[in-house]
Amino acid sequence: MRKVKFGINISLDGYCDHTAMSPSEELLDYFTGTMHDVDLVFFGRVMYELMFPYWADVARDQSGSPAENRFAERFTDINKIVVSRSLQHAREDTRIIRENPVAELLKLKQQAGKNITMDSVSMLPEMIAADVIDEFNLVVHPVIVGQGRPLLAAGSLQQKLNLKLVDTIPFKSGHVALHYVRE
């Protein structure tokens, strides 16, 4: 069975606004490495539109730093699913689903293949409630932003979720990668 891994960048004060954070070269290499055992990314529309076409353009034009180019190449090579009721078109390697993301992800989890990464704060509470996510990869950025979207809105979980820390990676830049599994 495939694992579903939730991954997100987060500020010290718990916000998930990618535009307020700046990944270092070593952090981009870390993200590239985390995708070697992944063959599917499961997005919500907001995250999908944040990532594409930006990273596809970087991969095509090789317009980033060496670490950005490596990340862009790996990231764009992975198949994608985006959950959206409003998105009309997506990249050729992206399938749009309109409803029941939990059932879809549970079905995908049973299929043969590498692991799946899920990058959607909006779907996180329902995925946790349905016990779909196996691992959590949080990268804490050394910044306090004071506003934005929190990882979880107050009251969005029916019950607390206990996790076990299995790895911590500190980076010279001050970022910290935290890898948790469900207890």
PyMOL commands that set and color helices and strands:
alter all, ss='L'
color gray80, all
select helices_A, chain A and resi 18-20+25-34+45-51+54-61+66-77+101-110+124-129
alter helices_A, ss='H'
color red, helices_A
select strands_A, chain A and resi 4-11+38-44+79-83+94-97+115-119+135-141+163-170+176-182
alter strands_A, ss='S'
color yellow, strands_A
deselect
rebuild
show_as cartoon
